[in-house]
Amino acid sequence: MGKLVIHQNAVTSENAAALEKLCPFGAIHYENGQLDITSACKMCKMCVRKSEGVITYEEETVATTLDKSLWRGVCVYADHTAGDIHRVTLELCGKARGLASVTGDPVYAIMIGHNLGGAAEKLLHYGVDRVFVYDHPAFADFRIEPYTAAFCDFIEKYHPSSILVGATNLGRQLAPRVAARCRTGLTADCTVLEMKENSDLVQIRPAFGGNIMAQIVTPNTRPQFCTVRYKIFEEPVPTVEATGEIVSLPVTKDMLHSGIEVLDSMEKPRDIDIADTEVIVAVGRGASSESLRAYAQELADLLGGMVACTRPLVEGNIYGAKHQIGLSGRTVKPKLIICLGISGAVQFAAGMRSSDCIVAVNSDPQAPIFDIAHVCIPGDVNEIVPMLIRKIKEARNG
């Protein structure tokens, strides 16, 4: 990490006024002869380049006695509901195998719950070397304190170097709690993961609204934690034969202590999930009229898919938040996505650019969406969408 250092002896009222005016975030203030940088600073370092030595950037050196050789293995937290494994876990198992191949480390999985025999066996078909299981009736329902205690018990015993957690409702609660207890870092919603030969995990995610891709490394602490959304990585093809082993770990009384008591639980009706469909018709601001939305729904019905949208249509209460694609919405990876009237802002593109086939319709031939689309159709959506519907109907009837 680095920090900005103000050399007060070089500060004058003239250069201070210039620096106040220079800062695009309004983070520099001069008062009572002292120059100050507030928390509004985004570390763009413009002041460093323009201040002629008044402000400098200095790297902080961190003294560490960490022996990385004592921390081995890439571990995946197996997210499940009553033994039904969430598919993001399978995606992470495939990614973990690729990361572990760089260092020659094993791939682990940890499962916490009750009656997990069948689910644990399934993971052995996805490249996991060892599945560590904490199986107890008290783990049947998720409670943060017991799950955290079991997770930390595993870390203390086996010292995994990296831990991958799905960015599900459960994973987003559990991962930061465990990371904080281990006094280590966590990077949320990673889109790219790379492994260095010294076992440092490079965690890459969009930052500043998707305008940059930040590379985050945790070189001085272990384990390294990250969360990853569903549909970011490819799900591996399961092997016919199971490989690896299942290790049952003891559950102690201390692990079960909790201030939460689950009185009852019931299955929630399944909501729509655009991440699960193979065909999506996405509507943007340029196709937000009522007639075009009706055409989009008809097109989606013809193709056996679902309608999704960009953020402005959610903010305008036209569609619900669960229809939104992007950094603040869902990440999708359908076989086909048809983008209607969508400019292709980075926030939206980050949530769908891994789709197998991207078809874009936009009246602006310079729209950014055409940079990532496989099929580009410049033109008026009011004319092209009805034409697409008509052609599909003719093909099916003929």
C-alpha positions as CSV (number, residue, x, y, z in Angstrom):
1,M,0.0,0.0,0.0
2,G,1.0,3.6,-0.5
3,K,0.1,7.0,0.9
4,L,0.2,10.6,0.0
5,V,2.7,12.7,2.0
6,I,2.3,16.5,2.3
7,H,5.5,18.4,2.8
8,Q,4.2,21.3,4.8
9,N,7.5,23.2,4.7
10,A,7.0,23.6,0.9
11,V,3.4,24.7,1.1
12,T,2.6,28.3,0.2
13,S,-0.7,30.1,-0.1
14,E,-0.2,30.3,-3.8
15,N,0.6,26.6,-4.5
16,A,-2.1,25.5,-2.0
17,A,-4.7,27.5,-3.8
18,A,-3.6,25.9,-7.1
19,L,-3.8,22.4,-5.6
20,E,-7.3,23.0,-4.2
21,K,-8.4,24.0,-7.6
22,L,-6.6,21.1,-9.3
23,C,-8.1,18.3,-7.3
24,P,-11.1,16.9,-9.2
25,F,-12.6,15.4,-6.1
26,G,-12.4,18.5,-3.8
27,A,-10.2,16.5,-1.4
28,I,-7.5,19.1,-0.8
29,H,-8.1,21.9,1.7
30,Y,-5.8,24.7,2.9
31,E,-6.7,26.3,6.3
32,N,-4.6,28.1,8.9
33,G,-1.4,27.6,7.0
34,Q,-1.9,23.8,6.8
35,L,-2.6,21.7,3.7
36,D,-4.8,18.7,4.2
37,I,-6.2,15.8,2.1
38,T,-9.5,14.4,3.2
39,S,-11.2,11.0,2.7
40,A,-12.7,12.2,-0.5
41,C,-9.3,11.5,-2.1
42,K,-9.5,8.8,-4.8
43,M,-5.7,8.4,-5.1
44,C,-5.6,9.6,-8.7
45,K,-2.2,11.1,-7.9
46,M,-2.8,14.2,-10.1
47,C,-1.6,16.3,-7.2
48,V,1.6,14.3,-7.1
49,R,2.3,15.0,-10.7
50,K,1.5,18.7,-10.6
51,S,2.6,19.8,-7.2
52,E,6.4,20.0,-7.9
53,G,7.3,18.1,-4.7
54,V,4.7,19.6,-2.3
55,I,2.8,16.2,-2.3
56,T,4.6,12.9,-2.9
57,Y,3.5,9.3,-3.1
58,E,5.3,6.9,-0.8
59,E,5.0,3.1,-0.7
60,E,4.5,1.7,2.8
61,T,6.7,-1.2,3.7
62,V,5.0,-3.8,5.8
63,A,7.2,-6.0,8.0
64,T,5.9,-9.6,7.9
65,T,7.1,-12.9,9.1
66,L,4.5,-14.8,7.1
67,D,5.9,-18.2,5.9
68,K,3.8,-18.8,2.7
69,S,5.1,-22.4,2.5
70,L,2.9,-23.2,5.6
71,W,-0.2,-22.2,3.7
72,R,-1.1,-24.6,0.9
73,G,-4.3,-25.4,-1.1
74,V,-7.1,-23.6,-2.9
75,C,-10.3,-24.1,-1.0
76,V,-13.9,-23.7,-2.2
77,Y,-16.8,-23.1,0.2
78,A,-19.5,-25.5,-0.9
79,D,-22.7,-23.4,-0.7
80,H,-25.8,-25.6,-0.6
81,T,-29.4,-25.7,0.5
82,A,-30.4,-28.9,2.2
83,G,-27.6,-30.7,0.4
84,D,-28.5,-29.2,-3.0
85,I,-25.2,-27.6,-4.1
86,H,-25.4,-24.1,-5.6
87,R,-24.0,-24.2,-9.2
88,V,-21.6,-21.3,-8.4
89,T,-19.8,-23.8,-6.2
90,L,-19.2,-26.1,-9.2
91,E,-17.9,-23.2,-11.2
92,L,-15.5,-22.3,-8.4
93,C,-14.3,-25.9,-8.2
94,G,-13.2,-25.7,-11.9
95,K,-11.5,-22.4,-11.3
96,A,-9.8,-23.6,-8.2
97,R,-8.3,-26.5,-10.1
98,G,-6.8,-24.1,-12.7
99,L,-5.4,-21.9,-10.0
100,A,-3.9,-24.8,-8.0
101,S,-2.2,-26.1,-11.1
102,V,0.1,-23.0,-11.0
103,T,1.6,-23.9,-7.6
104,G,0.9,-27.6,-7.5
105,D,-1.3,-27.2,-4.5
106,P,-4.3,-29.4,-3.7
107,V,-7.9,-28.4,-4.2
108,Y,-10.1,-28.5,-1.1
109,A,-13.8,-28.0,-0.4
110,I,-15.5,-27.3,2.9
111,M,-19.1,-28.2,3.6
112,I,-21.1,-27.3,6.7
113,G,-24.6,-28.6,7.2
114,H,-26.5,-31.8,8.0
115,N,-26.8,-35.1,6.0
116,L,-24.2,-34.1,3.5
117,G,-22.9,-37.5,2.3
118,G,-24.4,-37.4,-1.2
119,A,-23.5,-33.7,-1.8
120,A,-19.9,-34.2,-0.6
121,E,-19.6,-37.2,-2.9
122,K,-20.8,-35.1,-5.9
123,L,-17.9,-32.6,-5.4
124,L,-15.4,-35.4,-6.0
125,H,-16.5,-35.5,-9.6
126,Y,-15.5,-31.9,-10.1
127,G,-11.7,-32.0,-9.4
128,V,-11.7,-31.6,-5.6
129,D,-9.0,-33.6,-3.9
130,R,-10.4,-33.5,-0.4
131,V,-13.9,-32.5,0.9
132,F,-13.9,-31.5,4.5
133,V,-17.3,-32.0,6.1
134,Y,-18.8,-30.6,9.3
135,D,-22.0,-32.6,9.6
136,H,-24.3,-32.0,12.6
137,P,-28.1,-31.5,13.2
138,A,-27.3,-28.0,14.6
139,F,-25.9,-27.0,11.2
140,A,-29.2,-27.9,9.4
141,D,-30.2,-24.2,9.4
142,F,-27.7,-21.4,8.6
143,R,-26.6,-19.5,11.7
144,I,-23.7,-17.2,11.3
145,E,-21.9,-17.9,14.6
146,P,-21.7,-21.8,14.4
147,Y,-20.8,-21.7,10.6
148,T,-18.1,-19.2,11.3
149,A,-16.7,-21.3,14.1
150,A,-16.6,-24.4,12.0
151,F,-15.0,-22.5,9.1
152,C,-12.3,-21.0,11.3
153,D,-11.6,-24.5,12.8
154,F,-10.9,-25.8,9.4
155,I,-8.6,-22.9,8.6
156,E,-6.6,-23.4,11.8
157,K,-6.1,-27.1,11.1
158,Y,-5.4,-27.2,7.4
159,H,-4.1,-23.7,6.5
160,P,-5.5,-23.2,3.0
161,S,-3.7,-20.4,1.0
162,S,-6.8,-19.2,-0.9
163,I,-10.5,-19.5,-0.3
164,L,-13.1,-19.0,-2.9
165,V,-16.7,-18.3,-1.9
166,G,-19.8,-17.9,-4.1
167,A,-21.4,-14.4,-3.8
168,T,-24.7,-15.8,-2.7
169,N,-26.8,-14.5,0.1
170,L,-25.1,-16.9,2.5
171,G,-21.6,-16.4,1.1
172,R,-21.8,-12.7,1.3
173,Q,-22.6,-13.0,5.0
174,L,-20.1,-15.8,5.9
175,A,-17.0,-14.8,3.9
176,P,-16.4,-11.3,5.5
177,R,-17.1,-12.6,9.0
178,V,-14.5,-15.4,8.6
179,A,-12.0,-13.1,6.9
180,A,-12.3,-10.6,9.7
181,R,-11.8,-13.3,12.4
182,C,-8.7,-14.4,10.5
183,R,-7.5,-10.8,10.2
184,T,-7.0,-11.1,6.5
185,G,-8.3,-9.4,3.4
186,L,-11.3,-10.2,1.2
187,T,-12.2,-9.0,-2.3
188,A,-15.8,-9.1,-3.2
189,D,-17.4,-9.8,-6.6
190,C,-14.2,-10.8,-8.5
191,T,-14.5,-11.2,-12.2
192,V,-11.0,-12.5,-12.9
193,L,-8.7,-14.6,-10.7
194,E,-5.0,-15.4,-11.4
195,M,-2.4,-17.2,-9.3
196,K,1.2,-16.3,-9.0
197,E,3.9,-18.9,-8.5
198,N,4.5,-17.7,-5.0
199,S,0.8,-18.5,-4.2
200,D,-0.3,-14.8,-4.2
201,L,-3.9,-14.7,-5.6
202,V,-4.5,-11.8,-8.0
203,Q,-8.1,-10.8,-7.5
204,I,-9.4,-8.6,-10.2
205,R,-12.7,-6.7,-10.1
206,P,-14.4,-3.6,-11.5
207,A,-13.9,-0.4,-9.5
208,F,-15.1,3.2,-9.7
209,G,-18.4,2.2,-11.3
210,G,-16.7,-0.2,-13.7
211,N,-14.4,2.4,-15.2
212,I,-11.3,0.6,-14.2
213,M,-10.3,-3.0,-13.3
214,A,-8.6,-3.1,-10.0
215,Q,-5.9,-5.8,-9.3
216,I,-5.9,-6.7,-5.6
217,V,-3.3,-8.8,-3.9
218,T,-3.0,-9.8,-0.2
219,P,0.7,-10.7,0.0
220,N,1.2,-10.3,3.8
221,T,-1.7,-12.4,5.2
222,R,-3.2,-15.8,4.7
223,P,-5.7,-17.1,3.8
224,Q,-6.7,-15.0,0.8
225,F,-10.5,-14.6,0.6
226,C,-12.6,-13.6,-2.4
227,T,-16.2,-13.9,-3.5
228,V,-17.4,-14.6,-7.0
229,R,-20.8,-14.2,-8.6
230,Y,-22.7,-17.0,-10.3
231,K,-22.0,-17.4,-14.1
232,I,-18.6,-15.7,-14.0
233,F,-16.6,-18.9,-14.6
234,E,-17.3,-22.0,-16.7
235,E,-18.8,-25.0,-14.9
236,P,-16.4,-28.0,-15.5
237,V,-17.6,-31.2,-17.0
238,P,-17.9,-33.8,-14.2
239,T,-15.8,-36.9,-14.3
240,V,-17.3,-40.3,-14.5
241,E,-15.3,-41.6,-11.6
242,A,-15.0,-39.8,-8.2
243,T,-11.5,-38.8,-7.2
244,G,-10.2,-37.6,-3.9
245,E,-11.6,-38.3,-0.4
246,I,-14.2,-37.1,2.1
247,V,-12.8,-36.1,5.5
248,S,-15.3,-35.8,8.4
249,L,-14.2,-33.3,11.0
250,P,-15.4,-33.3,14.6
251,V,-18.0,-30.8,15.7
252,T,-17.3,-29.5,19.2
253,K,-19.7,-28.0,21.7
254,D,-18.0,-24.6,21.5
255,M,-18.7,-24.4,17.7
256,L,-22.5,-24.7,18.3
257,H,-22.8,-21.7,20.6
258,S,-25.1,-19.1,19.1
259,G,-27.4,-16.2,20.2
260,I,-29.8,-17.1,17.3
261,E,-32.5,-19.8,17.6
262,V,-34.3,-20.9,14.5
263,L,-37.9,-21.6,15.4
264,D,-39.2,-22.5,12.0
265,S,-38.2,-22.4,8.4
266,M,-40.2,-22.6,5.2
267,E,-39.4,-22.8,1.5
268,K,-39.6,-19.5,-0.2
269,P,-41.3,-19.4,-3.6
270,R,-38.7,-19.4,-6.3
271,D,-38.2,-15.9,-7.9
272,I,-37.4,-15.3,-11.5
273,D,-33.7,-15.6,-12.1
274,I,-32.5,-14.3,-15.5
275,A,-29.1,-15.9,-14.7
276,D,-30.6,-19.4,-15.3
277,T,-32.2,-18.8,-18.7
278,E,-30.4,-19.6,-21.9
279,V,-32.0,-16.8,-24.0
280,I,-32.4,-13.2,-22.9
281,V,-33.9,-10.2,-24.7
282,A,-32.4,-7.2,-22.9
283,V,-34.1,-3.8,-23.2
284,G,-32.4,-0.5,-22.8
285,R,-33.4,3.2,-22.6
286,G,-33.6,3.3,-26.4
287,A,-36.3,0.6,-26.4
288,S,-38.3,1.5,-23.3
289,S,-41.5,2.5,-24.9
290,E,-44.6,0.4,-24.1
291,S,-44.9,-0.9,-27.6
292,L,-41.2,-2.0,-27.8
293,R,-41.4,-3.6,-24.4
294,A,-44.4,-5.7,-25.7
295,Y,-42.4,-6.7,-28.8
296,A,-39.4,-7.6,-26.5
297,Q,-41.6,-9.9,-24.4
298,E,-43.1,-11.5,-27.6
299,L,-39.6,-12.1,-29.0
300,A,-38.5,-13.6,-25.7
301,D,-41.5,-15.9,-25.6
302,L,-40.9,-17.0,-29.2
303,L,-37.3,-17.9,-28.3
304,G,-38.2,-19.5,-24.9
305,G,-36.3,-16.9,-23.0
306,M,-36.8,-14.0,-20.6
307,V,-36.8,-10.2,-20.7
308,A,-34.1,-8.3,-18.9
309,C,-33.1,-4.6,-18.7
310,T,-30.5,-2.0,-17.9
311,R,-30.4,0.1,-14.7
312,P,-32.4,3.2,-16.0
313,L,-35.5,1.0,-16.6
314,V,-35.3,-0.3,-13.0
315,E,-34.9,3.2,-11.6
316,G,-37.9,4.3,-13.7
317,N,-40.0,1.5,-12.1
318,I,-40.5,-0.1,-15.5
319,Y,-39.0,-3.4,-14.5
320,G,-38.1,-4.9,-11.1
321,A,-34.5,-5.1,-9.8
322,K,-34.3,-8.8,-10.5
323,H,-34.5,-8.1,-14.2
324,Q,-31.4,-5.9,-14.2
325,I,-28.1,-6.9,-15.8
326,G,-24.9,-5.3,-14.7
327,L,-22.5,-4.6,-11.8
328,S,-25.4,-3.6,-9.6
329,G,-27.7,-6.3,-11.0
330,R,-27.3,-9.9,-12.2
331,T,-24.4,-11.4,-14.0
332,V,-25.7,-13.6,-16.9
333,K,-24.1,-16.0,-19.3
334,P,-26.8,-17.1,-21.7
335,K,-26.3,-18.9,-25.0
336,L,-28.1,-15.9,-26.7
337,I,-28.7,-12.4,-25.6
338,I,-30.4,-9.8,-27.9
339,C,-29.7,-6.2,-26.7
340,L,-32.3,-3.7,-27.9
341,G,-31.6,0.0,-27.6
342,I,-28.7,-0.5,-25.2
343,S,-25.6,1.7,-25.6
344,G,-23.3,-0.8,-23.8
345,A,-22.0,1.1,-20.8
346,V,-19.2,-0.7,-18.9
347,Q,-21.5,-1.4,-16.0
348,F,-24.0,-3.3,-18.2
349,A,-21.3,-4.9,-20.3
350,A,-19.5,-6.4,-17.3
351,G,-22.6,-8.3,-16.4
352,M,-23.1,-10.0,-19.8
353,R,-20.0,-9.9,-21.9
354,S,-19.3,-13.7,-21.4
355,S,-22.5,-14.6,-23.2
356,D,-22.1,-17.2,-26.0
357,C,-23.7,-15.0,-28.7
358,I,-24.5,-11.3,-28.3
359,V,-26.8,-9.6,-30.8
360,A,-27.0,-5.8,-30.6
361,V,-29.6,-3.5,-32.2
362,N,-28.9,0.2,-31.9
363,S,-29.5,3.3,-34.0
364,D,-26.0,4.6,-33.2
365,P,-23.4,2.7,-35.2
366,Q,-20.7,4.0,-32.8
367,A,-22.4,2.6,-29.7
368,P,-20.0,0.7,-27.4
369,I,-22.3,-2.3,-27.4
370,F,-21.1,-3.0,-30.9
371,D,-17.5,-3.5,-29.6
372,I,-18.5,-6.7,-27.7
373,A,-21.4,-7.9,-29.9
374,H,-21.0,-10.9,-32.2
375,V,-23.8,-9.7,-34.5
376,C,-24.3,-6.0,-34.9
377,I,-27.5,-4.5,-36.4
378,P,-27.3,-0.7,-36.7
379,G,-30.8,0.6,-37.2
380,D,-34.2,1.6,-35.6
381,V,-35.4,-0.9,-33.1
382,N,-39.0,0.0,-33.9
383,E,-38.4,-1.4,-37.4
384,I,-36.0,-4.2,-36.7
385,V,-37.6,-6.0,-33.8
386,P,-41.0,-6.5,-35.5
387,M,-39.1,-7.8,-38.5
388,L,-37.2,-10.3,-36.3
389,I,-40.5,-11.5,-34.8
390,R,-42.1,-11.9,-38.3
391,K,-39.0,-13.8,-39.7
392,I,-39.0,-16.2,-36.7
393,K,-42.7,-16.9,-37.1
394,E,-42.3,-17.4,-40.9
395,A,-39.4,-19.8,-40.3
396,R,-41.4,-21.9,-37.9
397,N,-44.5,-22.0,-40.1
398,G,-42.6,-22.8,-43.2
